[in-house]
């Protein structure tokens, strides 16, 4: 997620660079873009591909508009291309590729469009739709203040969908599937930003068209009542929270409050300290520790197993300087 966020910082720098009017601001923007291009070129393949597509696409738009500022982007594109080549040809890729059977380029692209359609609701859902509805009055106020015509909204949506689907292409090409959960987080990040970008674009198109003049007047009249609007937002968010099944997992702030308020976080910490005490007071040979009674998933992703040969067990044993380490049931450990 960090590197994918860096990619969007790069996009922000691209926008600022295209608006720069002085040589020194252009030079600073050029250097910042070159550094961010270097960073993104070595990120995960989802970020790598989407980043260079954004950079090249932005330069294409500047070129079509005959903007001389496109020259400020050339060093970043060159650095990005060279870095991406190094990333793609790294020896580790061939080693990992031996464990998977990927698809060809064309088949990977086609499967990416299919996976993109299958996951549309997974990456949006009722809560995101609710936020989009709540954002309508605010977006209308923004787009009414711009002279941008928002032409060809269907083309914008089509390009957005294609760009979103590129998040799956590298996984299909290298592994023959839509990707691992950690890559899907980046794909979801891109999808949700594009979703709201499309909402802005379509509302801008409607607002600046004759068909949307009446709609704009209706919302403009309603938005003036700011207190009622924010009260409605608050009530709808409470309703969404009430009907959310997994409140702990879906709303992290509530999950943190829950684990602290119920004492599960404290209980887990005490059990952890007890494990450390048992290990440190052992003879550093074969050590057994009791399983956790409390496992708040904000604090523990995966526990060690009953097999000392498992990777987690071996890493933990090496860290504490014992020969082997394994987990046993509380009943077995305390002799109950």
PyMOL commands that set and color helices and strands:
alter all, ss='L'
color gray80, all
select helices_A, chain A and resi 2-19+23-41+45-64+68-88+91-97+105-118+125-143+153-175+181-207+210-223+226-243+247-250+252-261+264-280+311-320+330-334
alter helices_A, ss='H'
color red, helices_A
select strands_A, chain A and resi 286-290+324-328
alter strands_A, ss='S'
color yellow, strands_A
deselect
rebuild
show_as cartoon
